[in-house]
């Protein structure tokens, strides 16, 4: 591609090429898929974590708190309220927000990267993309997510694996219907 052509390309041309080429070129389609899935899902996780905290801040500021007086969220089977976000100073609150957002982003990215990589690898190994690949990838992803929670138990790991397999299989089977 000549430098003259690079100078005349529009933003739309760049965006079209971005969609075709993907987010990364790490030398292998499996690595590209894992990295792209991780980054996209991590971004979604960060937005979700920040918006959740914004919601809690708005609820507390308006006086519409829950009957118990503490706004809580259930994460990994435990009810939490990000207690450090009401720190002694704005700096401490910001640090706690960044820390919780980073953890949430990592969890979302981990789930997407593992699931995407496993479905791609199983498709390449077995030569077919079917519900079996989705079930295995969902189960392994569910186990990985359970292991990222605080103090995971054997029961929690098994439950998350079964849930991940069930959701993934259902999504695969319903793809052609809707």
C-alpha positions in Angstrom: 0.0 0.0 0.0 1.5 3.4 -1.0 1.9 6.2 1.4 -0.4 8.3 -0.8 -3.2 5.8 -0.3 -2.7 5.9 3.4 -3.1 9.6 3.5 -6.4 9.6 1.5 -8.1 6.8 3.5 -11.1 7.9 5.4 -12.0 6.9 9.0 -14.7 4.6 7.5 -12.1 2.8 5.5 -10.0 2.2 8.6 -13.0 0.9 10.5 -14.0 -1.5 7.8 -10.5 -2.9 7.7 -10.5 -3.2 11.5 -13.6 -5.3 11.4 -12.1 -7.6 8.8 -8.7 -7.9 10.3 -9.6 -8.2 13.9 -8.2 -6.5 17.0 -4.9 -8.3 17.1 -2.5 -10.2 14.9 -0.5 -12.5 17.2 0.4 -14.9 14.4 -2.2 -17.6 15.0 -6.0 -17.5 14.7 -6.4 -19.1 18.1 -4.3 -16.5 19.9 -6.0 -13.7 17.9 -9.4 -14.9 18.9 -8.5 -15.3 22.6 -6.9 -11.9 22.8 -9.7 -10.1 21.0 -12.4 -11.8 23.1 -10.5 -11.0 26.3 -10.2 -7.3 25.5 -13.8 -6.9 24.3 -15.2 -8.6 27.4 -12.9 -6.9 29.8 -14.1 -3.6 28.5 -17.7 -4.7 29.0 -16.8 -5.8 32.5 -15.3 -2.5 33.3 -18.3 -0.6 32.1 -20.6 -2.8 34.1 -18.6 -2.4 37.3 -18.4 1.4 36.9 -22.1 1.7 36.0 -23.1 -0.5 39.0 -21.2 1.8 41.4 -22.7 4.8 39.7 -26.1 3.3 40.4 -25.4 2.6 44.0 -24.0 6.2 44.5 -27.2 7.6 42.9 -29.4 5.5 45.1 -27.6 6.5 48.2 -27.6 10.1 47.3 -31.3 10.2 46.6 -32.2 8.5 49.9 -33.7 5.5 48.2 -31.5 2.9 50.0 -32.7 -0.6 50.7 -34.6 -1.2 53.9 -31.5 -2.5 55.7 -29.8 0.8 55.0 -27.0 -0.8 53.0 -27.1 -1.2 49.2 -25.7 -4.6 48.3 -24.8 -6.7 45.3 -24.4 -10.4 45.0 -21.0 -11.5 43.6 -20.0 -15.1 43.6 -22.9 -16.1 45.9 -21.9 -13.5 48.5 -23.7 -10.2 49.1 -21.2 -7.3 49.0 -21.3 -3.6 48.8 -17.7 -2.6 48.0 -17.1 -1.3 51.5 -13.9 0.5 50.6 -15.7 2.7 48.1 -16.8 4.9 50.9 -13.2 5.5 52.0 -11.7 8.1 54.2 -11.0 10.3 51.2 -11.9 10.6 47.6 -8.5 9.1 46.7 -9.1 6.0 48.7 -12.6 5.6 47.1 -11.1 6.0 43.6 -8.5 3.4 44.4 -11.1 1.0 45.5 -13.3 1.7 42.4 -10.3 1.1 40.1 -9.4 -2.1 42.0 -12.9 -3.5 41.9 -13.3 -2.5 38.2 -10.0 -4.2 37.4 -11.0 -7.4 39.1 -14.4 -7.4 37.3 -12.7 -6.7 33.9 -10.3 -9.5 34.5 -13.1 -11.9 35.3 -15.1 -11.0 32.2 -12.1 -11.1 30.0 -11.0 -14.5 31.4 -14.4 -16.0 30.8 -14.6 -14.7 27.2 -11.0 -15.7 26.4 -11.3 -19.2 27.8 -14.6 -19.8 26.2 -13.6 -18.4 22.8 -10.3 -20.2 22.8 -11.8 -23.6 23.8 -14.6 -23.4 21.2 -12.1 -22.6 18.5 -9.7 -25.2 19.6 -12.3 -27.9 19.9 -13.7 -27.0 16.5 -10.3 -27.4 15.0 -9.5 -30.6 16.8 -12.9 -32.3 16.2 -13.6 -30.8 12.8 -17.1 -29.7 13.9 -18.8 -26.9 15.8 -21.7 -28.4 17.8 -23.3 -28.4 21.2 -20.6 -30.8 22.5 -17.9 -28.2 22.0 -20.1 -25.6 23.7 -20.8 -27.8 26.6 -17.1 -28.5 27.3 -16.1 -24.9 26.8 -18.9 -23.7 29.0 -18.0 -26.2 31.8 -14.4 -25.2 31.8 -15.2 -21.5 31.7 -17.6 -22.0 34.6 -15.0 -23.7 36.6 -12.5 -20.9 35.9 -15.0 -18.3 37.0 -15.7 -20.1 40.2 -12.0 -20.3 40.9 -11.7 -16.5 40.6 -14.2 -15.9 43.5 -13.1 -15.5 47.1 -12.7 -18.9 48.8 -14.3 -21.2 46.2 -15.7 -24.5 47.4 -15.9 -27.8 45.6 -19.7 -27.4 45.4 -19.4 -23.9 43.9 -16.9 -25.1 41.3 -19.2 -28.0 40.2 -22.3 -25.8 40.2 -20.6 -23.2 38.0 -19.3 -25.9 35.6 -22.8 -27.3 35.2 -24.3 -23.9 34.8 -21.7 -22.8 32.3 -22.2 -26.0 30.3 -26.0 -25.7 30.4 -26.1 -22.0 29.3 -23.5 -22.5 26.6 -25.2 -25.6 25.2 -28.6 -23.9 25.3 -27.2 -20.9 23.5 -25.6 -23.1 20.8 -28.8 -25.1 20.3 -31.0 -22.0 20.1 -28.7 -20.2 17.7 -30.6 -21.5 14.6 -34.1 -21.0 16.1 -34.0 -17.3 16.8 
